[in-house]
Amino acid sequence: MKTLIVYATHHGCTRTCAEKIKSALPGGADTVQLKEAGGIALEGYNAVAIGGSIHAGRIQGSVKKFCSHHEDILLKKKIGLFICCMEEGDKAKKEFDDAFPKTLREHASARGIFGGAFDFDRMNFLEKAIVKKVAGVNKSVHKISDQAVSEFIEKMKT
């Protein structure tokens, strides 16, 4: 089974998760960062994993656009949906639900909320100031759940 992993990332957290997924899937997988992609051909892929990071409660517009543009094709394939976010519990679930159309969420074989990161080395001055004020964090924090990523991978495999 050939899998395509499409994602959007701002500071690299989602790219890290996409690469973890890619390295664990049998049969080969390709990764495409939506920001760097031109047209994406979904033919030739049995499965598609779609992910993005949450900033100020929203996923990147490129992820939403990809989902809406390819929804008909995606509903005919095995799909997995994932987000990287710093929220937990009900807030994280709401961010996940807001990130993807209901039709794709209901169709998805795998759903993942992986945690996230505040990477101060990759943030500009304004981003650091916002994170300090809103989240009360003043240094880099990385909270990716390897267990959540592993569970997502297992669901994509079956």
N, C-alpha and C positions, 0 to 999 in steps of 0.2 A: 504494500500500500504506500503510495507516494503522498507526502503531506507538504502543504505550503503553510508557512507561518508568516503572516503579515502583521506588522505592528507599527506603532508610533511611539517614540520616546523623546523626552526632552533632555534628560540628564544621563541617560544610559541604563537605568534600572530595568526598563522593559526589554531592552536589547539583551541584557544579561539573562533574563528569564527565557526569552525566545531561544537563545543559544543553548541553555540547559535543556529545553524541550527538544530542540533539534538533535542534540547529541544522544538523547535517550530513545528516540523513535527508531524502530526497525524499518528497513525498506527505504530509507532515505527521506530527507526533508530539505526543503529550501526555505531560506528566510529572506524576507523583503521588508525593508523599512519604507513605509508609505511616503515619507517625506522625500526619499531619494528615488522613488519608483515612477516610471512613466505608466503606460498601460500595463495592467496585470492580467495575464491570461490564466484563467482557472482550469482550462482544459488540461487533461493529463494528470490532474490531482484528484485523488479519491477523498482526501480530507483537507480541511483548512482550519487552522487555528488563528484567531484574531485577538490581538491584545493592544492595550494602550495604558498610559499612565493618567492618573487623575490629578488635576491641578485646579485648585479653587472649586472642587466639587464636580468638575467636568472632565470628560475624556477629550482627547484631541479631535478637532473637527474632521481631520483626514480619516479617522477610524469610522466616525458616523457616516461620512460620505461614502467610504468603501462599502460599508454594510448596506446602505440604501441603494447604491448603484448596482450591487451584485446580489441583492437579496434573493431573487428568483433562482439564480444558479446555486447559491449557498444552501437553499432549502432542499436541493437535490443531492447534497453531499453530506458527509459526516463533518460536523463542525465542533470546534471548541472555542470558548470565549473566556478571556481572562483580563484582569486589571491588576495594576500595581497601584496601591494607595496606602496612605498612612492611617486611615481610619480603621476601626475594628467593629465587629458586631453588626448591629442594625444599620449604622451609618455606612459601613462598607457595603452592605447588601444593597442599600438604596443607591449608592454610587454605581454599583454594578448594574442594577436594574435601569438606571438612567442612561448608562453608557451604550446599551444595545437595544435594538427593537425587540418587542415582546415575541414576535414570531421567531426570531433567531434564538432568543433565550429558551423558548419552549422546545425548539428543535435540537438544541445543542446536546451532544453526548457528554461533553466535559465543560464544566464551569469552574473558574478559579479566581479567588481573591488572594493574591500572593503576598500582601504586605507591600512595603515600599521603602523609600530611602529619601533622606534629605542629604544631598551630597554638596556640602559647602564649597568643595574644590571646583565644582562645575557650575556653581550659581554665580550670577552677577550680583552687584551690590544691592540692587532693588529686590531681587528674589530673596537674598539673605535677610534683608530688613523685614520683608513680609513674613517669612517663616519665623523669624525671631518674635515678631509681634503677635501673629496669629497662633502659632503652635507653641510658642514659649521655648523654642529650641535654639541654642546658640552654637552648636557644633554638629558635625556630620553624624547622622544616625542611619543605620542600615538594619531593616527588619524584614527581610525576605524570608518567608516560611518555606524551607526546603521540603517540608512535609506536604504543604499545599501544592507545590510544584510537582512533587512525585505523584500525588493523588491525581492531578490533572493528566499527567503523562500516562498513568495506568488506564485512565478512562479513554484517552485517545488511542491507546493500543488495542482495546477490546472492541 
